[in-house]
Amino acid sequence: MDAALDVAIATGPRPEPAPTRKLLPDAVMGMVLFVFTEAMLFAGLVSAHTIVRALASEWPPAGQPRLPFRATMVNTAALLASGAILAVAQRTYRRRPSDAVGPMLLSLVFGAFFVLFQGREWAALLAEGLTLTSSPYASFFYVIVGMHALHAVAALGALGWAWLRLRAGRLSPAQLGAVALLWYFVVLVWPVLYARVYL
């Protein structure tokens, strides 16, 4: 009898488990994983660049135009300003979302300046004879900086999408968090690339 009662109690209805609270919203967690894989991509590119540069007898090679590191410093400042302004926009969004429209637009403007300036720089370097096939120095420049440019354009597009949703009053905190994380990655990886490739 006691054994039958024990079995009945053990196999009776069980209470539903309490829902667990997520550490991060799904959109932000997905972006964290994406950013991690992209960080590994850039780490591999920078490592290969460092090895080839260390083995080269002359870097940059004779006859190749030098990278405009002073002019690009201004561009770097614009990108860093864009990231700082986006952080202000995020804080403003937490208090009153509609007040974040202006700062986010300003962040977009500085980010667009960076992308356009980089495009102008590429056009000038190509005109001077620095092409993808002219030397390993040029190849690494275009691959590393070009990969960053692709990320910057994609992140700028995401930032523009978030700004439009914010203006319409439909931007969720998770969406803003995911887009901001991508933009911060683009902003923060650039000084590392600038220091390794330009200097």
C-alpha positions as CSV (number, residue, x, y, z in Angstrom):
1,M,0.0,0.0,0.0
2,D,2.8,2.4,1.0
3,A,4.7,1.5,-2.2
4,A,1.6,2.2,-4.4
5,L,1.1,5.6,-2.7
6,D,4.8,6.5,-3.3
7,V,4.4,5.6,-7.0
8,A,1.2,7.7,-7.2
9,I,2.9,10.7,-5.6
10,A,6.0,10.4,-7.8
11,T,4.0,10.1,-11.1
12,G,1.4,12.7,-10.2
13,P,1.2,16.1,-11.9
14,R,4.3,18.2,-11.5
15,P,4.3,21.9,-11.1
16,E,5.4,24.0,-14.1
17,P,9.0,25.1,-13.7
18,A,9.4,28.8,-13.0
19,P,10.4,30.7,-16.1
20,T,14.1,31.7,-16.1
21,R,15.0,35.3,-16.7
22,K,17.2,35.7,-19.8
23,L,20.6,37.2,-19.2
24,L,20.3,39.2,-22.4
25,P,17.5,39.7,-24.9
26,D,17.7,37.4,-27.9
27,A,18.6,40.2,-30.3
28,V,21.5,41.4,-28.2
29,M,22.7,37.8,-27.5
30,G,22.7,37.1,-31.2
31,M,24.7,40.2,-31.9
32,V,27.2,39.3,-29.1
33,L,27.8,36.0,-30.9
34,F,28.1,37.7,-34.3
35,V,30.5,40.3,-32.9
36,F,32.7,37.7,-31.3
37,T,33.1,35.8,-34.6
38,E,33.9,39.0,-36.4
39,A,36.5,39.9,-33.8
40,M,38.1,36.6,-34.5
41,L,38.1,37.4,-38.2
42,F,39.9,40.7,-37.6
43,A,42.3,39.1,-35.2
44,G,43.3,36.6,-37.9
45,L,43.8,39.4,-40.5
46,V,45.9,41.5,-38.1
47,S,48.0,38.5,-37.1
48,A,48.7,37.6,-40.8
49,H,49.6,41.3,-41.5
50,T,51.9,41.3,-38.5
51,I,53.8,38.2,-39.6
52,V,54.2,39.3,-43.2
53,R,55.3,42.8,-42.1
54,A,57.9,41.3,-39.7
55,L,59.3,39.1,-42.5
56,A,59.4,41.8,-45.1
57,S,62.8,43.4,-45.8
58,E,61.2,46.7,-46.4
59,W,57.8,47.9,-45.2
60,P,56.2,49.8,-46.9
61,P,57.9,48.8,-50.2
62,A,59.8,51.4,-52.2
63,G,57.7,53.0,-54.9
64,Q,54.4,52.5,-53.1
65,P,52.5,55.5,-51.9
66,R,52.4,56.0,-48.1
67,L,49.1,55.8,-46.3
68,P,47.6,59.2,-45.2
69,F,47.8,58.5,-41.5
70,R,47.4,62.2,-40.4
71,A,44.3,62.7,-42.5
72,T,42.9,59.4,-41.4
73,M,43.4,60.5,-37.8
74,V,40.6,63.1,-38.3
75,N,38.4,60.4,-39.7
76,T,39.2,58.2,-36.7
77,A,38.1,61.0,-34.4
78,A,34.8,61.3,-36.3
79,L,34.2,57.6,-35.9
80,L,35.0,57.7,-32.2
81,A,32.7,60.7,-31.8
82,S,30.0,58.8,-33.5
83,G,30.3,56.0,-30.9
84,A,30.3,58.4,-28.0
85,I,27.2,60.2,-29.3
86,L,25.4,56.9,-29.8
87,A,26.2,56.1,-26.1
88,V,24.5,59.4,-25.2
89,A,21.6,58.5,-27.4
90,Q,21.2,55.2,-25.6
91,R,21.2,56.8,-22.2
92,T,18.7,59.4,-23.4
93,Y,16.5,56.6,-24.8
94,R,16.2,55.0,-21.4
95,R,14.8,58.2,-19.9
96,R,12.7,59.4,-22.9
97,P,12.9,57.6,-26.2
98,S,11.8,60.6,-28.3
99,D,14.7,62.7,-27.1
100,A,17.2,60.2,-28.5
101,V,16.2,61.0,-32.1
102,G,18.6,63.9,-32.4
103,P,21.7,62.3,-30.9
104,M,21.2,59.1,-32.9
105,L,21.0,61.2,-36.1
106,L,24.2,63.0,-35.2
107,S,25.8,59.6,-34.6
108,L,24.7,58.6,-38.1
109,V,26.1,61.8,-39.6
110,F,29.5,61.2,-38.1
111,G,29.5,57.6,-39.1
112,A,28.6,58.5,-42.7
113,F,31.4,61.0,-42.7
114,F,33.8,58.2,-41.8
115,V,32.6,55.9,-44.6
116,L,32.6,58.7,-47.2
117,F,36.1,59.9,-46.2
118,Q,37.4,56.4,-46.4
119,G,36.0,56.0,-49.9
120,R,37.7,59.3,-50.9
121,E,41.0,58.1,-49.4
122,W,40.7,54.8,-51.4
123,A,40.1,56.7,-54.7
124,A,43.2,58.9,-54.1
125,L,45.4,55.9,-53.2
126,L,44.2,54.0,-56.3
127,A,45.0,57.0,-58.4
128,E,48.5,57.0,-56.9
129,G,49.1,53.4,-57.9
130,L,48.3,51.6,-54.7
131,T,46.2,48.7,-55.9
132,L,45.2,45.3,-54.5
133,T,47.9,43.6,-56.5
134,S,50.7,46.1,-56.4
135,S,52.3,44.6,-53.2
136,P,51.5,42.7,-50.1
137,Y,51.5,46.1,-48.3
138,A,48.7,47.2,-50.5
139,S,46.9,43.9,-50.4
140,F,46.7,43.9,-46.7
141,F,45.6,47.5,-46.6
142,Y,42.7,46.8,-48.9
143,V,41.7,43.5,-47.4
144,I,41.8,44.7,-43.7
145,V,40.5,48.2,-44.3
146,G,38.0,47.0,-46.9
147,M,36.6,44.4,-44.5
148,H,36.2,47.1,-41.9
149,A,34.5,49.3,-44.5
150,L,32.0,46.5,-45.3
151,H,31.2,46.2,-41.6
152,A,30.9,50.0,-41.2
153,V,28.4,50.2,-44.2
154,A,26.3,47.4,-42.8
155,A,26.3,48.8,-39.3
156,L,25.5,52.3,-40.6
157,G,22.5,50.7,-42.5
158,A,21.4,49.1,-39.2
159,L,21.8,52.4,-37.4
160,G,19.7,54.1,-40.0
161,W,17.0,51.5,-39.7
162,A,17.0,51.9,-35.9
163,W,16.8,55.7,-36.3
164,L,13.7,55.4,-38.6
165,R,12.0,53.0,-36.1
166,L,12.9,55.4,-33.3
167,R,11.3,58.3,-35.1
168,A,8.2,56.2,-35.7
169,G,8.1,55.2,-32.0
170,R,8.6,51.5,-32.7
171,L,12.2,50.9,-31.6
172,S,12.5,48.4,-28.8
173,P,15.3,48.5,-26.2
174,A,16.6,45.1,-27.5
175,Q,16.7,46.4,-31.1
176,L,18.6,49.5,-30.0
177,G,20.9,47.4,-27.9
178,A,21.8,45.0,-30.7
179,V,22.3,47.8,-33.3
180,A,24.4,49.8,-30.8
181,L,26.6,46.8,-30.0
182,L,27.4,46.3,-33.7
183,W,28.2,50.0,-34.1
184,Y,30.4,49.9,-31.0
185,F,32.3,47.0,-32.5
186,V,32.9,48.9,-35.7
187,V,34.0,52.0,-33.7
188,L,36.3,50.2,-31.3
189,V,38.0,47.8,-33.7
190,W,39.0,50.7,-36.0
191,P,41.8,52.2,-33.7
192,V,43.4,48.8,-33.5
193,L,43.4,48.5,-37.3
194,Y,44.5,52.1,-37.7
195,A,47.5,51.5,-35.4
196,R,48.5,48.3,-37.1
197,V,48.0,49.2,-40.8
198,Y,48.6,53.0,-41.0
199,L,51.4,53.5,-38.4
